[in-house]
Amino acid sequence: MTTSTEEQHFRKLENMYHRAPCNQYYEPRLTVSQGKAQLVIPVKEELYHSARAVHGAAYFKAIDDAAFFAANSLVDDVFVLTTSLNCYLLGPITSGEIRAQACVVSQTKSMLLAESVVTDAEGHEIARGMGSFVRSKTRLEDVPGYHL
């Protein structure tokens, strides 16, 4: 891919993500670059569990989404699939933003591994995870939202 083509691919991935119906609830912001992704989810009370901190499902989403898009940034023809995801929840968050930064740490012909580190707005690590991703048969051009 040329730089221009890469940048278009990254913007199309971002558009695809922001248009996904589940993201209307979480209101995340995603930025994709070569082998990397950054995700920000605003903390709101609707994400709380009974003890008034963010439920682990939001941590999982941040870890998976950031790692997924870091991986798919390196695949420009098909949608990738998460095949496994390990999550370590390290601390609670009750306000501000959930920030996930992910990068691809290994790539083979058949699999990509990406690591996500999740912090609060002050930079304290609150979660971490590693995902494995494989190419699907679904062409990106057929996925709703993958356009400029």
N, C-alpha and C positions, 0 to 999 in steps of 0.2 A: 504494500500500500504506500502511496505517496503521502507526504505530510498532510496535504489538503484532504485526501481521501480518508486518512486516519481521523482527522479532526471531524469530518462529516460523520464518520462511524460513531465517534464518541458522542456527538450531539444527538444523533438518532437514538443511541442507547438511552441517553438521559430523557429524551422525549418519550420513548416507549415506557420507561419507568414511571415518569410523572403522570402519565395517562392511565396507568393501571388502576382499576377500581378500588383495590384495597388501600391504595395510597391516599385516597381522598380522606380517609379516617386519620391516618398518621401524620399527614402533611409534611413528608420528608423533602429534603433538598439533596440532590445527587450531583456530583461532579465526577466525570470519568476522564482518565488520561491513560497513556500507554502502560498497561499492566497494573494500574492503580485505580482506586475509587475512594471518594470521600462522601460520607453520608451524614446528614444532620437531621435529627428528629426532635422537634420541640417537646419538652416535657409538659404534659397537661394532666389534670386530675383523672381524666377518663382512662389513663394508662395505669393508674394505681391499683395495687392489690389491697386487701383489707387493712394492712398495717401502714397504709398511706405512703408507699414508695412504688416506683415503677415495677410492674410485673415483668418477670423474666421473658415473657413472650416478646416484649419490645426489644430486649437485649438480643434475643435470637434473631429477630427480624433485622436489626442493624448489622449483626455479624454476617448473616447470610447474604443480605442484599449487597453490602459493600464488597464482600468476597466474590459473589457472583459476577458483579459488573467489572471488577478487576479482571476476572477470568475472561468474560465475554469481550472485553476490550481487545483481547489478542485473537479473537475468532470473529472474522468479519462476514462469514457467509451463513452460519446457522446459530440458533439459540443454544446455549449450553444448559445442562441440567445439573443440579446439585445431587451428588450421589451419597455424600456423607458430610456431616457437620458436627464438630465437637465444640462445645461451648463451656467456658469457665466464667461463672458469675462471681466477681470479686468484691463488689460493694454496692450499696444502694444508691439510688439517685432519686431526689424528690422535687427538683426544680431545675430550670435552665434548659440545657440541651444535651441530648445523647449524640456524641460524635464518634463515628466509626471511620477508621482509615484502614484500607486493605491494600495488599499488594500480592501479586503472584510470586510465589517463592520457588516453584518448580513447574516445569512444563515438559511433557513427553508427547509423543504422537497421539496417545489415547487419553491422556488425563492432564488436568491443570490443578495445582494445589495453591490455594490462596489463604493468607493469614489476615485476620481482622483484629485490630486493637480498638477498644471502645473506651472513651474518656468522657468525663463531665466537662462542662464549659471551662473549668479551671485547669484542666489537663490531668486530673487524677484518673488513673486507670480503674475502670469499674467492671470490665469484662474483656475476654479475649477468646478467639476461636480460630479454627482451621477447617477449611472445607475442601472437598475434592469435587471436581466438575468434569463432565464429559460432553462431547459434541452430541447434539440431538439430530434428528432428521428434519426438524422444522426450520425452514429457511427464514432468516431474519426478515427478508422482504415481505413475507407472509404474516408477520406478527403485527397486530394492530399497534399503531403508534410509532413504529420504526420508520420514520420519515422526518423530513425537515419542513 
